[in-house]
Amino acid sequence: MKWGVLVAVLALGGCASVTDIEQTMPTMSVISGKKPDAYAQCLVQQLSRTRKAPQIEPHKEGLRVIVPQKLTSGPTAVIDIEERSGGSSIKVYESMSNVPIRPGDIRGAATHCISGD
């Protein structure tokens, strides 16, 4: 029974659009000393270990990184990186933000890139 619920949750997670994901509360909101370009490049490098390449696009005063799902083509997370004096403001939005057993690679990459290489 538990496996059936897990499969249903994962299958429904593929139905979210970028707009839907942005409507959720951020799962992470942090500040980094890195500029948006440097943070985005670190993020792409970290995520390339577990996923296909994310899409990077200009957004407001910085960049938006759209992270694809592992198994399907739709987005699973949106990371907004806005420039601020001395660095960046980062907000991570995930499609399954209310599911405690969601994959941790996005949060791990976002955390690593705050001050990591």
C-alpha positions, 0 to 999 in steps of 0.5 A: 500500500505504501509503495502504491501511494509513493508511485502515485505521488511521484507520477503526479509530480510530473504534472507541474508546470513552472508557474505551478511550482512558483506558486508554492512556498520556497523550500529554501531561501538563502543569500550567497556571496556569489554573483548570479552567474557564478552561483548558476554555473556551480548549480548546473555543475552539481546537478549534472551529476544526477540530472539532465542539464537545467535550463537557465534564463534571465529573470528580473535582476538575475537568473532562473534555473529550471531543473528537469525531473529525473525520469520525465521531461517536465520541470521539478524545481525552479531556482530564482537567483537575484543579484543583490549587493555583494552577491545573490538572493536564492529561492528554491521552489520544488514541485513536491515541496510537501512530500518529505521523501523527495529527492535531495539532490536539488537541495544538496546542490543549492546548499553546496553552491552557497559558498562551495566551489 
